Amino acid sequence: MIAVFLLGGLVLEYTRLGRYAYAIGGNETASVLSGIGVRADKTIICTLSG
């Protein structure tokens, strides 16, 4: 379980998907306006978390 938490933290900290996840979670409208593909990234995030 600790390894999964560490891996998740590393993904959020050092990958594009992690940065986008923080951006989408902070303000989805601003993410859309900044050019992030919110729909595709939300699908990937939900798939990985499931």
Phi and psi restraints in degrees (range 20) as a CNS / XPLOR table:
assign (resid 1 and name C) (resid 2 and name N)
       (resid 2 and name CA) (resid 2 and name C) 1.0 -64.0 20.0 2
assign (resid 2 and name N) (resid 2 and name CA)
       (resid 2 and name C) (resid 3 and name N) 1.0 -39.3 20.0 2
assign (resid 2 and name C) (resid 3 and name N)
       (resid 3 and name CA) (resid 3 and name C) 1.0 -63.1 20.0 2
assign (resid 3 and name N) (resid 3 and name CA)
       (resid 3 and name C) (resid 4 and name N) 1.0 -39.0 20.0 2
assign (resid 3 and name C) (resid 4 and name N)
       (resid 4 and name CA) (resid 4 and name C) 1.0 -65.1 20.0 2
assign (resid 4 and name N) (resid 4 and name CA)
       (resid 4 and name C) (resid 5 and name N) 1.0 -42.3 20.0 2
assign (resid 4 and name C) (resid 5 and name N)
       (resid 5 and name CA) (resid 5 and name C) 1.0 -64.1 20.0 2
assign (resid 5 and name N) (resid 5 and name CA)
       (resid 5 and name C) (resid 6 and name N) 1.0 -41.4 20.0 2
assign (resid 5 and name C) (resid 6 and name N)
       (resid 6 and name CA) (resid 6 and name C) 1.0 -65.2 20.0 2
assign (resid 6 and name N) (resid 6 and name CA)
       (resid 6 and name C) (resid 7 and name N) 1.0 -42.7 20.0 2
assign (resid 6 and name C) (resid 7 and name N)
       (resid 7 and name CA) (resid 7 and name C) 1.0 -63.4 20.0 2
assign (resid 7 and name N) (resid 7 and name CA)
       (resid 7 and name C) (resid 8 and name N) 1.0 -42.8 20.0 2
assign (resid 7 and name C) (resid 8 and name N)
       (resid 8 and name CA) (resid 8 and name C) 1.0 -62.0 20.0 2
assign (resid 8 and name N) (resid 8 and name CA)
       (resid 8 and name C) (resid 9 and name N) 1.0 -40.9 20.0 2
assign (resid 8 and name C) (resid 9 and name N)
       (resid 9 and name CA) (resid 9 and name C) 1.0 -64.0 20.0 2
assign (resid 9 and name N) (resid 9 and name CA)
       (resid 9 and name C) (resid 10 and name N) 1.0 -39.9 20.0 2
assign (resid 9 and name C) (resid 10 and name N)
       (resid 10 and name CA) (resid 10 and name C) 1.0 -66.7 20.0 2
assign (resid 10 and name N) (resid 10 and name CA)
       (resid 10 and name C) (resid 11 and name N) 1.0 -40.2 20.0 2
assign (resid 10 and name C) (resid 11 and name N)
       (resid 11 and name CA) (resid 11 and name C) 1.0 -63.1 20.0 2
assign (resid 11 and name N) (resid 11 and name CA)
       (resid 11 and name C) (resid 12 and name N) 1.0 -44.4 20.0 2
assign (resid 11 and name C) (resid 12 and name N)
       (resid 12 and name CA) (resid 12 and name C) 1.0 -66.5 20.0 2
assign (resid 12 and name N) (resid 12 and name CA)
       (resid 12 and name C) (resid 13 and name N) 1.0 -32.6 20.0 2
assign (resid 12 and name C) (resid 13 and name N)
       (resid 13 and name CA) (resid 13 and name C) 1.0 -83.1 20.0 2
assign (resid 13 and name N) (resid 13 and name CA)
       (resid 13 and name C) (resid 14 and name N) 1.0 -37.1 20.0 2
assign (resid 13 and name C) (resid 14 and name N)
       (resid 14 and name CA) (resid 14 and name C) 1.0 -118.3 20.0 2
assign (resid 14 and name N) (resid 14 and name CA)
       (resid 14 and name C) (resid 15 and name N) 1.0 5.7 20.0 2
assign (resid 14 and name C) (resid 15 and name N)
       (resid 15 and name CA) (resid 15 and name C) 1.0 -119.0 20.0 2
assign (resid 15 and name N) (resid 15 and name CA)
       (resid 15 and name C) (resid 16 and name N) 1.0 161.5 20.0 2
assign (resid 15 and name C) (resid 16 and name N)
       (resid 16 and name CA) (resid 16 and name C) 1.0 -62.0 20.0 2
assign (resid 16 and name N) (resid 16 and name CA)
       (resid 16 and name C) (resid 17 and name N) 1.0 -41.5 20.0 2
assign (resid 16 and name C) (resid 17 and name N)
       (resid 17 and name CA) (resid 17 and name C) 1.0 -61.7 20.0 2
assign (resid 17 and name N) (resid 17 and name CA)
       (resid 17 and name C) (resid 18 and name N) 1.0 -37.7 20.0 2
assign (resid 17 and name C) (resid 18 and name N)
       (resid 18 and name CA) (resid 18 and name C) 1.0 -65.3 20.0 2
assign (resid 18 and name N) (resid 18 and name CA)
       (resid 18 and name C) (resid 19 and name N) 1.0 -43.7 20.0 2
assign (resid 18 and name C) (resid 19 and name N)
       (resid 19 and name CA) (resid 19 and name C) 1.0 -63.1 20.0 2
assign (resid 19 and name N) (resid 19 and name CA)
       (resid 19 and name C) (resid 20 and name N) 1.0 -41.0 20.0 2
assign (resid 19 and name C) (resid 20 and name N)
       (resid 20 and name CA) (resid 20 and name C) 1.0 -67.3 20.0 2
assign (resid 20 and name N) (resid 20 and name CA)
       (resid 20 and name C) (resid 21 and name N) 1.0 -36.5 20.0 2
assign (resid 20 and name C) (resid 21 and name N)
       (resid 21 and name CA) (resid 21 and name C) 1.0 -62.3 20.0 2
assign (resid 21 and name N) (resid 21 and name CA)
       (resid 21 and name C) (resid 22 and name N) 1.0 -43.3 20.0 2
assign (resid 21 and name C) (resid 22 and name N)
       (resid 22 and name CA) (resid 22 and name C) 1.0 -63.3 20.0 2
assign (resid 22 and name N) (resid 22 and name CA)
       (resid 22 and name C) (resid 23 and name N) 1.0 -41.7 20.0 2
assign (resid 22 and name C) (resid 23 and name N)
       (resid 23 and name CA) (resid 23 and name C) 1.0 -65.4 20.0 2
assign (resid 23 and name N) (resid 23 and name CA)
       (resid 23 and name C) (resid 24 and name N) 1.0 -44.7 20.0 2
assign (resid 23 and name C) (resid 24 and name N)
       (resid 24 and name CA) (resid 24 and name C) 1.0 -65.4 20.0 2
assign (resid 24 and name N) (resid 24 and name CA)
       (resid 24 and name C) (resid 25 and name N) 1.0 -40.4 20.0 2
assign (resid 24 and name C) (resid 25 and name N)
       (resid 25 and name CA) (resid 25 and name C) 1.0 -67.5 20.0 2
assign (resid 25 and name N) (resid 25 and name CA)
       (resid 25 and name C) (resid 26 and name N) 1.0 -31.3 20.0 2
assign (resid 25 and name C) (resid 26 and name N)
       (resid 26 and name CA) (resid 26 and name C) 1.0 -75.3 20.0 2
assign (resid 26 and name N) (resid 26 and name CA)
       (resid 26 and name C) (resid 27 and name N) 1.0 -48.4 20.0 2
assign (resid 26 and name C) (resid 27 and name N)
       (resid 27 and name CA) (resid 27 and name C) 1.0 -160.9 20.0 2
assign (resid 27 and name N) (resid 27 and name CA)
       (resid 27 and name C) (resid 28 and name N) 1.0 101.0 20.0 2
assign (resid 27 and name C) (resid 28 and name N)
       (resid 28 and name CA) (resid 28 and name C) 1.0 -64.1 20.0 2
assign (resid 28 and name N) (resid 28 and name CA)
       (resid 28 and name C) (resid 29 and name N) 1.0 -38.3 20.0 2
assign (resid 28 and name C) (resid 29 and name N)
       (resid 29 and name CA) (resid 29 and name C) 1.0 -64.7 20.0 2
assign (resid 29 and name N) (resid 29 and name CA)
       (resid 29 and name C) (resid 30 and name N) 1.0 -42.8 20.0 2
assign (resid 29 and name C) (resid 30 and name N)
       (resid 30 and name CA) (resid 30 and name C) 1.0 -65.6 20.0 2
assign (resid 30 and name N) (resid 30 and name CA)
       (resid 30 and name C) (resid 31 and name N) 1.0 -33.8 20.0 2
assign (resid 30 and name C) (resid 31 and name N)
       (resid 31 and name CA) (resid 31 and name C) 1.0 -65.2 20.0 2
assign (resid 31 and name N) (resid 31 and name CA)
       (resid 31 and name C) (resid 32 and name N) 1.0 -41.6 20.0 2
assign (resid 31 and name C) (resid 32 and name N)
       (resid 32 and name CA) (resid 32 and name C) 1.0 -62.9 20.0 2
assign (resid 32 and name N) (resid 32 and name CA)
       (resid 32 and name C) (resid 33 and name N) 1.0 -45.0 20.0 2
assign (resid 32 and name C) (resid 33 and name N)
       (resid 33 and name CA) (resid 33 and name C) 1.0 -68.1 20.0 2
assign (resid 33 and name N) (resid 33 and name CA)
       (resid 33 and name C) (resid 34 and name N) 1.0 -23.5 20.0 2
assign (resid 33 and name C) (resid 34 and name N)
       (resid 34 and name CA) (resid 34 and name C) 1.0 -88.8 20.0 2
assign (resid 34 and name N) (resid 34 and name CA)
       (resid 34 and name C) (resid 35 and name N) 1.0 -1.5 20.0 2
assign (resid 34 and name C) (resid 35 and name N)
       (resid 35 and name CA) (resid 35 and name C) 1.0 100.1 20.0 2
assign (resid 35 and name N) (resid 35 and name CA)
       (resid 35 and name C) (resid 36 and name N) 1.0 11.1 20.0 2
assign (resid 35 and name C) (resid 36 and name N)
       (resid 36 and name CA) (resid 36 and name C) 1.0 -82.1 20.0 2
assign (resid 36 and name N) (resid 36 and name CA)
       (resid 36 and name C) (resid 37 and name N) 1.0 133.8 20.0 2
assign (resid 36 and name C) (resid 37 and name N)
       (resid 37 and name CA) (resid 37 and name C) 1.0 -77.1 20.0 2
assign (resid 37 and name N) (resid 37 and name CA)
       (resid 37 and name C) (resid 38 and name N) 1.0 83.5 20.0 2
assign (resid 37 and name C) (resid 38 and name N)
       (resid 38 and name CA) (resid 38 and name C) 1.0 -61.0 20.0 2
assign (resid 38 and name N) (resid 38 and name CA)
       (resid 38 and name C) (resid 39 and name N) 1.0 -44.5 20.0 2
assign (resid 38 and name C) (resid 39 and name N)
       (resid 39 and name CA) (resid 39 and name C) 1.0 -61.7 20.0 2
assign (resid 39 and name N) (resid 39 and name CA)
       (resid 39 and name C) (resid 40 and name N) 1.0 -46.6 20.0 2
assign (resid 39 and name C) (resid 40 and name N)
       (resid 40 and name CA) (resid 40 and name C) 1.0 -67.2 20.0 2
assign (resid 40 and name N) (resid 40 and name CA)
       (resid 40 and name C) (resid 41 and name N) 1.0 -42.6 20.0 2
assign (resid 40 and name C) (resid 41 and name N)
       (resid 41 and name CA) (resid 41 and name C) 1.0 -68.8 20.0 2
assign (resid 41 and name N) (resid 41 and name CA)
       (resid 41 and name C) (resid 42 and name N) 1.0 -36.3 20.0 2
assign (resid 41 and name C) (resid 42 and name N)
       (resid 42 and name CA) (resid 42 and name C) 1.0 -65.3 20.0 2
assign (resid 42 and name N) (resid 42 and name CA)
       (resid 42 and name C) (resid 43 and name N) 1.0 -35.9 20.0 2
assign (resid 42 and name C) (resid 43 and name N)
       (resid 43 and name CA) (resid 43 and name C) 1.0 -64.8 20.0 2
assign (resid 43 and name N) (resid 43 and name CA)
       (resid 43 and name C) (resid 44 and name N) 1.0 -44.3 20.0 2
assign (resid 43 and name C) (resid 44 and name N)
       (resid 44 and name CA) (resid 44 and name C) 1.0 -64.6 20.0 2
assign (resid 44 and name N) (resid 44 and name CA)
       (resid 44 and name C) (resid 45 and name N) 1.0 -44.1 20.0 2
assign (resid 44 and name C) (resid 45 and name N)
       (resid 45 and name CA) (resid 45 and name C) 1.0 -62.8 20.0 2
assign (resid 45 and name N) (resid 45 and name CA)
       (resid 45 and name C) (resid 46 and name N) 1.0 -44.8 20.0 2
assign (resid 45 and name C) (resid 46 and name N)
       (resid 46 and name CA) (resid 46 and name C) 1.0 -66.6 20.0 2
assign (resid 46 and name N) (resid 46 and name CA)
       (resid 46 and name C) (resid 47 and name N) 1.0 -37.2 20.0 2
assign (resid 46 and name C) (resid 47 and name N)
       (resid 47 and name CA) (resid 47 and name C) 1.0 -65.2 20.0 2
assign (resid 47 and name N) (resid 47 and name CA)
       (resid 47 and name C) (resid 48 and name N) 1.0 -44.8 20.0 2
assign (resid 47 and name C) (resid 48 and name N)
       (resid 48 and name CA) (resid 48 and name C) 1.0 -67.4 20.0 2
assign (resid 48 and name N) (resid 48 and name CA)
       (resid 48 and name C) (resid 49 and name N) 1.0 -35.5 20.0 2
assign (resid 48 and name C) (resid 49 and name N)
       (resid 49 and name CA) (resid 49 and name C) 1.0 -76.2 20.0 2
assign (resid 49 and name N) (resid 49 and name CA)
       (resid 49 and name C) (resid 50 and name N) 1.0 -21.1 20.0 2
